[in-house]
């Protein structure tokens, strides 16, 4: 998240109520169009909610208001532990392979808790595969965005282990890759391949699911 968006989100949280673009523009001393662009990006990432005013101020549609979304904050201790473990594992020559195995073990834990049901269709469409993976990733703390033009791609716009991933992307992102591979394997999906591109887009990682990707 850019500094401008972090600052705007902090102001919105401080207000603790649904607020207009114009009010936020005045407080932040930015042009309303700039504020609106940042707010829509924050809505897409799940950090902000867009709501309608109770009634229109005059003729026409009710004004759009923006409200900081309620999100559970990850406890500091588990996040710190993840960073320490990732740093320790990164010193090993087979760190990436072990990260993938750890991710597959994570998928097994989710399977035991009913976290990702097997698909009813033995040959699901790319869109169905993407939807199933996105649903499970959301429940594990990620935020995802679909690409309307490409049913094989997901943007991962929030990561539950972001700081650890920034410090040791080879390890942490390998764990995430293994998680996704494990979800597909546990669902009996032998046709979908996976390619994860860490930090490949603006404020997002790119996950490709489908023919032409690499396991």
Protein Blocks (a to p, Z undefined) as FASTA:
>chain_A
ZZklmmmmmmmmmnopacdfklmmmmnopafklmmmmmmmmmmnopaccdddfbdfbecj
ddddddddddddddfklmmmmmmmmmmmmmpmklmmmmmmmmmmmmmmmmmnopaccdfb
lbdcfklmmmmmmmmmmmnopacdddfklmkbccdfbdfklmmmmmmmmlmmmmmmmmmm
mmmmmnopakbccdddehkbghiacddedehiaZZ
